[in-house]
Amino acid sequence: MEKIHLYDKIYSPILTEKSTALSDQNKIVFKVPKKANKNNLKKNIEKIFKVNVVKINIINKQNRKKLTRGRKINVKGYKKAIITLKKGQTIDLTTGI
C-alpha cells in the first residue's frame, strides 16, 4: 500500500465571488481529487489547518463541451468540497500552507 501525503487530498482553494460570500457562513471551498471522500477530507483538513470540521458537502462537476472561437473544446470536470467549520474558526487562505 502506497503512502499518501495529507496535501494530496486537497488541490487548491476555489476563490470566486460565490465562495467568498460563503466564508461569512464559516464555509470554505476546495478543489479535491475525484477519489476523495468525506471521511478522508475531514481527517486531513483537521490535521493540516487545526480546525474542527462540522460538515462536508461534495459536488462533482462533470466534463462538458464549450464553444470558443468557433471550436468545440472539452472542459475537464472536477470535484469540489464545501467544508463547514465550527463557529468562530476560520482558515486564512491568503497566507498559504
C-alpha positions as CSV (number, residue, x, y, z in Angstrom):
1,M,0.0,0.0,0.0
2,E,1.4,3.3,-1.0
3,K,1.7,6.1,1.5
4,I,-0.5,9.2,0.7
5,H,0.6,12.6,1.9
6,L,-2.0,14.8,3.6
7,Y,-1.7,17.5,0.9
8,D,-2.6,15.0,-1.9
9,K,-6.3,15.2,-0.8
10,I,-6.5,19.0,-1.4
11,Y,-5.6,20.5,-4.8
12,S,-6.4,24.2,-4.2
13,P,-8.9,26.6,-2.7
14,I,-11.6,27.9,-5.1
15,L,-11.7,31.7,-4.8
16,T,-14.7,33.0,-6.6
17,E,-17.3,35.6,-5.6
18,K,-19.7,32.9,-4.5
19,S,-17.1,31.1,-2.4
20,T,-16.1,34.3,-0.8
21,A,-19.7,35.0,0.2
22,L,-19.8,31.5,1.8
23,S,-17.0,32.5,4.1
24,D,-19.4,34.6,6.1
25,Q,-21.2,31.3,7.0
26,N,-17.8,29.6,8.1
27,K,-17.7,27.7,4.8
28,I,-14.6,27.2,2.6
29,V,-14.5,25.6,-0.9
30,F,-11.6,23.4,-2.1
31,K,-10.9,21.6,-5.3
32,V,-10.2,17.9,-4.4
33,P,-9.3,14.7,-6.3
34,K,-12.0,12.5,-8.0
35,K,-11.4,9.7,-5.5
36,A,-11.7,11.9,-2.3
37,N,-14.4,11.1,0.2
38,K,-15.9,12.9,3.2
39,N,-14.1,10.9,5.9
40,N,-10.6,11.3,4.5
41,L,-11.2,15.0,3.7
42,K,-12.4,15.7,7.3
43,K,-9.4,14.0,8.9
44,N,-6.9,15.7,6.5
45,I,-8.3,19.2,6.9
46,E,-8.5,18.9,10.7
47,K,-4.8,17.8,10.7
48,I,-3.5,20.4,8.2
49,F,-5.3,23.5,9.4
50,K,-6.0,22.5,13.0
51,V,-9.8,23.4,12.9
52,N,-13.0,21.4,13.7
53,V,-15.0,20.4,10.6
54,V,-18.8,20.2,11.2
55,K,-20.0,19.2,7.8
56,I,-18.7,18.5,4.3
57,N,-20.7,18.8,1.0
58,I,-19.1,17.3,-2.1
59,I,-20.1,18.5,-5.6
60,N,-19.0,16.6,-8.7
61,K,-18.6,18.8,-11.8
62,Q,-18.9,16.8,-15.0
63,N,-16.9,17.1,-18.2
64,R,-18.5,19.5,-20.7
65,K,-18.0,20.9,-24.1
66,K,-17.5,24.6,-24.6
67,L,-17.6,26.7,-27.8
68,T,-14.5,29.0,-28.1
69,R,-13.6,30.9,-31.2
70,G,-15.8,28.6,-33.3
71,R,-14.1,25.4,-32.0
72,K,-15.5,22.9,-29.5
73,I,-13.3,22.4,-26.5
74,N,-13.6,19.8,-23.8
75,V,-13.5,21.3,-20.3
76,K,-12.3,18.8,-17.8
77,G,-14.6,18.1,-14.8
78,Y,-13.5,18.1,-11.2
79,K,-14.8,17.6,-7.7
80,K,-15.2,20.3,-5.1
81,A,-15.8,20.1,-1.4
82,I,-17.6,22.8,0.6
83,I,-16.3,22.5,4.2
84,T,-18.3,23.9,7.1
85,L,-16.2,24.8,10.1
86,K,-17.1,25.2,13.7
87,K,-18.5,28.6,14.6
88,G,-15.7,31.1,15.3
89,Q,-13.0,29.2,13.4
90,T,-11.5,30.2,10.1
91,I,-8.8,29.2,7.6
92,D,-6.7,32.1,6.2
93,L,-6.2,31.1,2.6
94,T,-4.0,34.2,1.8
95,T,-1.0,33.0,3.9
96,G,-0.5,29.7,2.2
97,I,0.1,26.3,3.7
